[in-house]
Amino acid sequence: MAKVVLKNTGRMQFEATETHDVVCRARNECKCTTKRKIGINGKAYPDQFPRSFRLAPGEELELDSEVLRLSTVQAALKEVPPRLKLKEE
């Protein structure tokens, strides 16, 4: 699995959620937190909570390359000046 390093070059914290439909589908592996819940019919079912990440100003973080598919990450990379800087590893 390819990794990338994102650096927050902005002055405010950057936060994004790794949505299941975008990131997990692209990596063909679900890394969402799953908790079992009991439904009204008494049967257990999984409840998924997608992962998220935060970057303080100047902070760098290594992530799976699939996060580049997120619209919030794409928008931050295209801003002028860019809010995020990409370093491929």
C-alpha positions in Angstrom: 0.0 0.0 0.0 1.5 3.3 -1.1 2.0 6.1 1.5 2.0 9.8 1.2 3.0 12.6 3.6 0.7 15.6 3.9 2.0 18.8 5.5 -0.4 21.5 6.7 1.1 24.7 5.3 -1.9 26.8 6.3 -2.4 28.8 9.6 -5.4 26.8 10.8 -5.9 23.2 11.7 -6.9 20.8 8.8 -9.3 18.0 9.5 -10.7 15.3 7.2 -12.7 12.1 7.5 -11.7 9.0 5.6 -15.2 8.3 4.2 -15.9 4.6 3.9 -17.4 4.8 0.4 -14.3 6.6 -1.0 -11.2 5.5 1.0 -12.1 2.0 2.1 -13.4 1.1 -1.3 -10.3 2.4 -3.0 -8.0 0.4 -0.7 -10.2 -2.7 -0.9 -10.0 -2.9 2.9 -12.1 -1.4 5.6 -10.2 0.3 8.4 -13.3 1.9 10.0 -13.9 1.4 13.7 -16.8 -1.1 14.0 -19.0 -1.5 17.0 -21.7 -4.1 17.4 -25.1 -2.7 18.2 -28.4 -4.4 19.1 -31.3 -3.4 16.8 -34.9 -3.1 17.8 -35.5 -6.7 16.7 -32.8 -7.9 19.1 -30.3 -8.8 16.5 -26.7 -7.5 16.5 -25.4 -5.5 13.6 -22.2 -3.7 12.9 -22.1 0.1 13.1 -19.1 1.7 11.3 -17.3 4.9 12.2 -14.9 6.2 9.6 -11.4 7.2 10.6 -10.4 10.8 10.6 -7.2 12.8 10.8 -6.1 16.3 11.9 -3.0 18.3 11.1 -2.0 21.3 13.1 -0.3 24.2 11.3 3.2 23.0 10.2 2.5 19.3 11.1 3.3 16.4 8.7 1.5 13.1 8.8 2.1 9.8 6.8 -1.2 8.4 5.4 -2.4 5.8 2.9 -2.4 7.3 -0.6 -6.1 6.7 -0.9 -6.8 9.9 1.2 -5.9 11.8 -1.9 -9.3 10.8 -3.3 -11.1 12.8 -0.6 -12.7 16.1 -1.9 -11.5 18.0 1.2 -7.9 17.0 0.6 -8.1 17.7 -3.1 -9.5 21.2 -2.4 -6.8 22.0 0.2 -4.1 20.9 -2.3 -5.5 23.2 -5.0 -6.0 26.3 -2.8 -3.9 29.3 -3.6 -1.7 29.3 -1.5 -2.1 25.6 -0.9 -3.3 24.6 2.6 -1.7 21.2 2.2 1.6 20.1 0.6 2.1 16.6 -0.7 5.2 14.5 -0.3 5.1 11.1 -1.8 7.1 8.2 -0.2 
